[in-house]
Amino acid sequence: MASRVFALLIGVDDYKSGRIWNLEACAHDAQRMKQWLVQDLQVPKENIALLINQEATKHRIEDTLMSHLVNNPAIAKGDALIVYFAGHGSTLRAPPDWCEGKPGSVQVLCPYDHDTKGPEGRVAGISDRSLFAMLAELSLIKGDNITLILDCCFPKAQLGSSTRDRRFVRYTPTSKATPEDLFLGLWRGAIGRKFRGEFGFFQDDCQGHVLLAACRPGEKALEWKEGGKFTSELLTVKDALPLHRMKASDLSEHLAKGLTHIQQHPVCVGQRKDRVFLNGVPFVADASLVPVNGEKDRLRLEMGAMHGVVEGTEFSVHEHNRFGSINPSLDSFRVYEVHPTWSLARRKSMNKPGGRGSWARITRWNSRTPFRVYVKRTCSFLLRRLFGCSKNSEAELDGIPVKEGLNIVQVDTSAKADMSVGIHTRDVRVQNLDHLVPSTAHPLIRIEKDRSRSGVILSEAARFHMHLHRTNPAKPFHDSLGMEVFRVDPHTKRRVGPNLLVDGTAAISHSEGARYAVVLHNHSDTDLWPYLAYMDSNGVDIQLLYHPQPSEFQRI
């Protein structure tokens, strides 16, 4: 399923102007936010625009917001859109007729070239009025599921000139830019648009987006070498509390609890602040979690022999089935009785207290068929071994994490292997060598050298191998079922060719626009409900092409 999350992440530590005190952790914070999106929420990297330091000029930020978000055809209305800024905030005296009301000052975000000369005069930051106009355009085209996250501040009292006063505070005074420069740098879409400026970025009646800010207006947003206090707390909370059911306003309250000791109080404003964070879009159902029900010590698992469950299969129990939201294991169970589509299990330990959950994740398949992996001796592999950069353990295969219970073993030659793995300097290269897969379907797959991603690929390949080799030894319908695979006319849906299935194998040549049908013949006296799965050896992916709906009663 394609991700429905897109983000523009901005982090500025080093400023072009020598009059602005440089920060230490804003670029790192933006990169940590990207890591959260990519690793936890599985957002593709192409959905994220990252601008740090010299890249984050005023015009570059404005252009990227337009190209990556407003005018991006990949974004559908209602997708979750995030604009994150970590850097200095600042204020300028409001010019006459700046907006409705009579604000004394204008809040601005400080890009890399803030308070320096530009082609349109001196850069006076990205004003509240400009950003609100840009987000209004974005909301009009892509919907109101927009979250603006600001890790900066606009304190009431000006900071002193001493290092002690200025260090670790994400605010800078603006010394050269004038109120007239605010008009010169105003976003073109803001001209003629009404704007209430007395609350700056903190307008509680905003309809188009929700603001999650590092602190209240007038307070200081602090940072340390490890990161901004606000961003660090946000990344801590997401690992402690389930975000899939948390309102944005409740999230800010939880963040405030962790920062009260430094007198920094994160706030959330906007008319949609009582909606679930990001409107719940990233937290889709996790297909690896299946329903369980029953008593506390004995449960019925809605998976059975057809799914690969055997006696001894183990699973953990969880509270929910939402992806990207913290979901710790509450208890562990082991299967003792297996049926075709469901199983019975009992707690692994009756002595330890356990929690009650409604969803299960397989932790140990107890597969009888080992998945054999050959690790190629590349230069990178030999260097890591020579200098002791990697130590084998039960949870690793030469530096690649292995999920428990998948029966993965390492072999010494490729002839014995189901998959070969080459660990190179910049990537990991894998190749499917399974004898049940045609030799023409053994492409070399290159994946980014990332421990978590490499581990996922290896685990998915082991799961693919388990299902590919799984059979029913009893063969209860061996002589009672028949199958045909033939080509059909794409318009009339009528058969136009012979049965391509010969001795259990169908050779199908790729042809543009060709359509094929699979027909099952049941010659037994038992009603059967068929499932059709496609197993892609190139990406070790399994997709269910057809499954019967209970209401359809499509038996064979």
C-alpha positions in Angstrom: 0.0 0.0 0.0 1.4 3.4 -1.0 2.2 5.8 1.8 -0.2 8.7 2.2 2.3 10.9 4.2 4.4 13.7 2.7 6.7 16.0 4.5 8.9 19.1 4.1 11.6 19.1 6.8 13.8 22.1 7.5 16.7 22.4 9.9 19.1 25.4 10.1 22.1 25.5 12.4 24.6 27.6 10.4 23.4 31.0 9.3 24.9 33.1 6.5 24.8 36.3 8.5 27.7 36.7 11.0 25.3 38.6 13.3 23.2 35.5 13.9 24.3 33.0 16.6 24.6 29.6 15.1 22.7 26.7 16.6 23.9 23.1 17.1 21.1 20.5 16.6 18.5 21.8 14.2 19.8 19.9 11.2 20.1 16.8 13.3 16.5 17.2 14.5 15.3 17.4 10.9 17.2 14.3 10.1 15.8 12.5 13.1 12.3 13.5 12.0 13.0 12.0 8.6 14.3 8.8 10.3 11.1 8.5 12.3 9.0 8.9 9.1 11.0 6.4 7.1 11.6 3.7 9.7 8.5 3.9 11.9 5.9 5.0 9.4 7.5 3.5 6.3 7.2 6.8 4.4 9.2 6.5 1.1 12.2 8.8 0.9 10.9 10.4 -2.2 7.9 11.6 -0.2 10.2 13.6 2.0 12.0 16.9 1.1 14.8 17.7 3.5 16.5 21.1 3.5 19.3 21.8 6.0 21.6 24.7 6.5 22.7 26.3 3.2 19.9 24.5 1.3 17.3 26.2 3.4 17.2 29.7 1.9 14.0 31.6 1.8 13.3 31.1 -1.9 14.3 27.4 -1.7 11.9 26.8 1.1 9.1 28.5 -0.7 9.8 26.8 -4.0 10.0 23.4 -2.3 6.8 23.8 -0.4 5.1 24.6 -3.8 6.7 21.9 -5.8 6.8 19.1 -3.3 3.5 19.7 -1.6 1.1 22.1 -3.3 1.8 21.0 -6.9 2.7 17.4 -6.3 0.3 15.2 -8.4 1.2 12.2 -6.2 -0.6 13.8 -3.2 -4.4 13.2 -2.9 -6.8 15.3 -0.9 -6.7 14.2 2.7 -3.2 12.8 2.7 -1.2 13.6 5.8 1.2 16.6 5.1 3.9 17.7 7.5 5.9 20.9 7.5 8.6 20.9 10.1 11.0 23.7 11.0 13.9 23.7 13.4 15.9 26.9 13.6 15.7 30.4 14.9 12.5 32.3 15.2 12.5 36.1 15.2 10.3 39.1 15.4 10.1 42.4 13.5 8.2 45.6 14.1 4.9 45.4 12.2 4.7 47.9 9.3 1.6 50.0 8.9 -1.4 48.2 7.2 0.4 44.9 7.6 -2.8 43.0 8.6 -6.1 43.3 10.3 -5.9 44.5 13.9 -2.8 46.3 15.3 -0.1 43.8 16.1 3.0 45.3 17.6 5.3 42.7 15.9 5.5 40.1 13.2 6.7 36.6 13.9 9.1 35.1 11.3 11.0 31.9 10.7 14.6 32.4 10.0 15.9 30.6 6.9 19.7 30.3 6.2 19.9 33.7 4.5 17.8 35.6 7.1 18.8 39.2 7.6 21.1 39.3 4.6 20.8 41.1 1.3 18.8 39.4 -1.5 17.5 40.2 -4.9 14.3 41.6 -3.4 16.0 43.6 -0.7 17.1 42.3 2.7 15.7 38.9 3.7 13.2 39.4 6.5 12.5 35.7 7.1 9.3 33.8 6.3 6.6 35.8 8.0 3.5 34.4 9.7 1.4 36.0 7.1 3.4 34.5 4.2 3.4 31.0 5.6 -0.3 31.1 6.4 -1.0 32.1 2.8 1.1 29.2 1.5 -0.6 26.7 3.8 -4.0 28.1 2.8 -3.2 27.3 -0.9 -2.0 23.9 0.1 -5.2 23.2 2.1 -7.4 24.4 -0.7 -5.8 21.9 -3.1 -4.8 18.9 -0.9 -7.2 19.2 2.1 -6.8 20.3 5.7 -4.8 17.3 7.0 -1.8 19.6 7.4 0.4 19.7 10.5 2.9 22.5 11.0 5.6 21.7 13.6 7.8 24.5 14.8 10.8 24.0 17.1 11.7 27.6 17.5 10.4 30.5 19.6 9.4 34.2 19.8 10.2 35.2 23.4 8.8 38.4 24.9 12.1 39.6 26.4 15.0 40.2 24.0 18.0 38.0 24.6 21.2 39.5 26.0 24.4 39.7 24.0 26.3 37.3 26.3 27.0 33.7 25.3 25.1 32.5 28.3 21.9 34.3 27.3 22.0 33.4 23.6 23.3 29.8 23.6 20.8 27.0 23.4 17.8 29.3 22.6 16.2 29.0 19.2 15.6 32.7 18.7 17.6 35.5 17.2 17.0 39.3 17.0 16.8 40.8 13.6 19.2 43.7 13.3 19.2 44.8 9.7 15.9 43.9 8.0 13.2 46.6 8.3 9.4 46.4 8.4 9.4 47.5 4.7 11.4 44.3 3.9 8.5 42.3 5.2 6.4 43.7 2.3 9.1 43.1 -0.2 9.4 39.4 0.8 5.7 38.8 1.2 4.5 35.6 -0.5 2.6 36.6 -3.6 -0.5 34.6 -2.5 -0.7 36.6 0.7 -1.4 39.9 -1.2 -5.1 40.8 -0.8 -5.7 37.9 1.7 -7.1 38.8 5.1 -4.8 37.9 8.0 -5.2 38.4 11.8 -1.7 39.1 12.9 -2.0 39.8 16.6 -1.4 36.0 17.4 1.3 35.4 14.8 1.7 31.7 14.1 -0.5 30.9 17.1 -4.0 31.5 15.6 -6.5 29.1 17.3 -9.2 29.7 14.6 -7.0 28.4 11.7 -9.0 26.0 9.6 -6.4 24.8 7.1 -3.8 23.4 9.4 -2.9 22.4 13.0 0.1 24.0 14.6 2.3 22.0 17.1 4.7 24.5 18.6 7.7 24.0 20.9 6.5 26.4 23.5 3.9 29.1 24.3 4.2 32.6 22.7 6.7 34.5 24.8 8.6 31.4 26.1 12.0 30.1 25.0 12.5 26.9 22.9 15.7 25.3 24.1 18.2 22.9 22.6 21.2 20.9 23.6 23.9 19.2 21.6 21.7 16.0 21.3 18.8 17.9 19.9 16.0 20.4 20.6 14.2 19.7 23.8 10.8 19.8 22.0 11.8 17.5 19.1 13.5 15.1 21.5 10.4 14.9 23.7 8.2 14.3 20.6 10.4 11.4 19.5 10.4 10.0 23.0 6.6 10.2 23.3 6.0 8.4 20.0 7.9 5.4 21.5 5.9 5.5 24.7 2.3 6.2 23.8 0.0 5.0 20.9 -0.3 7.8 18.5 -3.0 6.2 16.4 -5.7 7.3 18.8 -4.2 10.4 20.3 -5.6 13.8 19.5 -3.1 16.5 18.4 -4.1 18.6 21.4 -3.5 15.7 23.8 -0.1 15.1 22.2 0.9 18.6 23.1 -0.2 18.1 26.7 1.9 14.9 27.0 4.9 16.8 25.5 4.4 19.6 28.1 4.6 17.1 30.9 8.0 16.1 29.9 9.3 19.7 29.6 7.8 21.5 32.6 11.1 21.3 34.5 12.6 23.7 32.0 9.6 26.0 31.8 8.9 25.1 28.2 5.2 24.3 27.4 4.4 22.9 23.9 1.1 24.0 22.5 -1.3 22.9 19.8 -3.7 25.4 18.1 -6.1 25.3 15.2 -9.7 24.3 14.7 -8.7 20.7 13.9 -6.6 20.3 17.0 -9.0 17.8 18.6 -8.7 15.5 15.6 -6.4 12.4 15.9 -2.8 13.3 15.2 -2.3 13.4 11.4 -5.9 12.4 11.2 -4.8 8.9 11.7 -3.7 8.5 8.1 -0.2 6.9 8.7 -1.6 4.4 11.2 -3.2 1.9 8.7 -4.1 -1.7 9.6 -1.0 -3.9 10.0 -1.6 -7.1 8.0 0.9 -9.0 10.1 -1.5 -8.8 13.1 -4.5 -11.2 13.0 -7.5 -11.5 15.4 -7.5 -13.7 18.5 -10.3 -14.3 21.0 -11.1 -16.5 23.9 -10.1 -16.8 27.5 -7.1 -15.3 29.1 -5.0 -18.5 29.2 -6.4 -20.1 26.0 -7.0 -18.3 22.7 -8.3 -19.0 19.3 -6.0 -17.7 16.6 -7.6 -16.9 13.2 -4.8 -18.6 11.3 -4.4 -22.3 10.6 -2.6 -24.8 8.5 -3.3 -23.0 5.3 -1.4 -20.0 6.6 1.6 -22.1 7.7 0.7 -22.6 11.4 1.8 -25.9 12.9 1.9 -27.2 16.4 4.5 -25.2 18.3 4.0 -22.0 16.4 4.3 -19.1 18.8 2.7 -15.7 18.8 2.6 -12.5 20.8 -0.6 -10.7 21.8 -1.1 -7.0 21.3 -3.7 -4.3 22.1 -4.3 -3.0 18.6 -3.4 -3.7 14.9 -2.3 -0.2 13.8 0.9 0.3 11.9 3.5 2.9 13.2 2.0 3.3 16.7 3.7 1.7 19.7 2.2 -1.7 20.3 4.2 -3.8 22.8 3.7 -7.5 23.4 1.3 -8.2 26.3 1.7 -11.9 26.4 3.0 -15.0 24.5 1.1 -18.1 23.4 2.0 -21.4 21.8 -0.3 -23.3 19.4 -1.3 -26.9 20.5 -4.1 -27.7 18.1 -4.2 -26.8 14.4 -7.2 -26.6 12.0 -7.3 -25.5 8.3 -8.1 -21.9 9.0 -7.8 -21.5 12.8 -5.8 -22.8 15.7 -5.9 -23.1 19.5 -3.1 -21.9 21.7 -2.3 -21.6 25.4 0.0 -19.3 27.3 3.7 -20.1 27.2 4.0 -19.3 30.9 1.3 -19.7 33.4 3.4 -18.2 36.2 4.0 -14.8 34.7 1.3 -12.2 34.6 0.0 -11.4 31.1 -2.1 -8.7 29.5 -5.2 -9.2 27.4 -5.1 -8.3 23.7 -7.2 -8.8 20.7 -4.5 -9.1 18.0 -1.6 -11.6 17.5 1.7 -11.5 15.6 3.6 -14.7 14.8 6.9 -14.7 16.6 8.0 -18.3 15.8 6.6 -20.2 12.9 8.4 -23.4 14.0 9.0 -24.2 10.3 10.4 -27.6 9.6 12.1 -26.5 6.3 15.2 -24.4 6.9 15.9 -21.3 4.8 19.6 -21.7 3.8 21.6 -18.5 3.2 25.1 -18.2 1.7 27.0 -15.1 2.6 29.5 -14.0 -0.1 33.0 -13.2 1.0 33.2 -9.6 -0.3 35.9 -7.1 0.5 33.6 -5.3 2.9 32.7 -8.6 4.6 36.4 -9.6 5.0 37.3 -6.2 6.4 34.5 -6.4 9.0 35.6 -9.8 10.0 39.3 -8.8 10.1 38.7 -5.8 12.4 35.9 -7.3 14.4 33.2 -5.0 13.3 30.6 -7.8 13.4 30.1 -10.6 15.8 27.8 -13.5 15.0 24.9 -14.1 17.4 21.7 -16.0 17.4 19.9 -12.8 16.3 22.3 -11.9 13.5 23.7 -13.3 10.2 27.0 -11.5 9.6 25.6 -8.2 10.8 22.1 -8.6 9.4 19.4 -8.9 12.1 17.3 -12.1 11.8 13.9 -12.5 13.3 13.5 -15.3 15.7 11.7 -18.5 14.7 12.2 -18.3 10.9 14.7 -21.3 10.9 17.4 -19.4 8.9 20.7 -21.2 8.7 24.0 -20.2 7.0 25.6 -22.6 4.5 29.2 -22.6 3.2 28.5 -22.7 -0.6 25.9 -21.2 -3.0 25.0 -24.6 -4.3 23.4 -25.5 -1.0 21.7 -22.1 -0.6 18.2 -20.8 -1.2 19.5 -17.2 -1.2 22.9 -15.6 -1.5 23.8 -12.3 0.3 26.7 -10.0 -0.5 27.5 -7.3 2.0 29.2 -4.5 0.2 30.4 -1.1 1.2 27.3 0.9 0.1 24.7 -1.8 -0.3 23.5 -5.3 0.3 23.0 -7.6 -2.7 20.7 -10.5 -2.5 19.8 -13.2 -5.1 17.1 -15.9 -4.9 18.6 -19.4 -5.6 15.6 -21.5 -4.6 15.4 -24.6 -6.9 11.6 -24.2 -7.2 12.1 -20.8 -8.8 13.0 -20.8 -12.5 16.7 -19.8 -13.2 15.4 -16.9 -15.3 13.8 -15.4 -12.2 17.1 -15.0 -10.2 17.8 -11.3 -10.5 20.4 -9.6 -8.3 18.6 -7.2 -6.0 20.5 -4.2 -4.5 19.1 -2.7 -1.3 20.4 0.2 0.7 22.8 -0.8 3.4 20.5 -0.4 6.4 20.4 -2.9 9.2 16.6 -2.8 9.7 15.8 -2.9 6.0 18.3 -5.7 5.3 16.8 -7.6 8.2 13.2 -7.1 6.8 14.3 -8.4 3.4 15.9 -11.5 4.8 13.0 -12.2 7.0 10.5 -11.7 4.2 12.6 -14.0 2.0 12.5 -16.7 4.7 8.7 -16.4 5.0 8.4 -16.6 1.2 10.5 -19.7 1.2 8.4 -21.3 4.0 5.2 -20.9 2.1 6.7 -21.9 -1.2 7.8 -25.3 0.2 4.8 -25.9 2.4 2.7 -28.9 1.5 0.0 -31.0 3.1 1.5 -34.5 3.6 -2.0 -36.1 3.9 -3.0 -34.8 0.3 -6.7 -35.2 1.1 -7.8 -34.0 -2.4 -4.9 -35.3 -4.5 -7.2 -37.1 -7.0 -10.3 -34.9 -6.5 -9.1 -31.5 -7.8 -8.2 -30.3 -11.2 -6.8 -27.0 -12.4 -6.7 -25.2 -15.8 -4.8 -22.1 -16.9 -5.8 -20.7 -20.2 -5.9 -17.4 -22.2 -9.1 -15.5 -22.5 -10.3 -12.8 -24.9 -10.1 -9.5 -23.0 -13.4 -8.3 -24.4 -15.7 -11.4 -24.4 -13.9 -13.2 -21.5 -14.2 -16.4 -23.5 -11.5 -19.0 -23.7 -9.2 -18.7 -26.7 -6.5 -21.3 -26.1 -5.6 -24.7 -24.6 -4.8 -25.6 -21.0 -1.3 -24.2 -20.4 -0.9 -26.3 -17.2 1.1 -29.4 -18.0 2.5 -31.7 -15.3 1.9 -29.0 -12.7 3.7 -26.2 -14.7 2.3 -23.5 -16.9 4.7 -21.7 -19.2 3.2 -18.2 -19.9 4.9 -15.8 -22.3 4.5 -12.1 -21.5 2.2 -10.4 -24.0 0.9 -6.8 -23.8 -2.8 -6.8 -22.9 -3.0 -10.6 -22.5 -5.6 -12.0 -20.0 -5.6 -15.4 -18.4 -8.0 -17.4 -16.3 -7.5 -20.0 -13.6 -10.2 -22.6 -13.2 -10.5 -25.1 -10.4 -12.5 -28.3 -10.7 -13.8 -30.0 -7.5 -14.7 -33.7 -8.1 -15.0 -34.4 -4.4 -18.2 -34.4 -2.2 -16.7 -31.6 0.0 -17.5 -27.9 -0.5 -14.3 -25.9 -0.9 -13.5 -22.2 -0.8 -10.5 -21.4 -3.0 -7.7 -18.9 -2.5 -5.4 -17.7 -5.2 -2.0 -16.2 -4.3 0.7 -14.8 -6.4 4.3 -15.4 -5.3 6.8 -13.0 -6.8 10.3 -14.5 -6.6 11.9 -11.2 -7.8 10.8 -9.3 -4.7 9.9 -12.3 -2.4 6.5 -10.8 -2.2 3.2 -12.7 -1.7 -0.1 -11.1 -2.9 -3.5 -12.6 -2.5 -5.2 -12.3 -5.9 -8.5 -13.9 -4.9 -10.2 -14.9 -1.7 -13.9 -15.8 -1.3 -16.1 -13.4 0.5 -18.3 -15.1 3.2 -21.4 -13.4 1.7 -20.8 -14.8 -1.8 -20.7 -18.5 -0.9 -18.5 -19.1 -3.9 -17.8 -22.7 -3.3 -16.3 -25.2 -5.8 
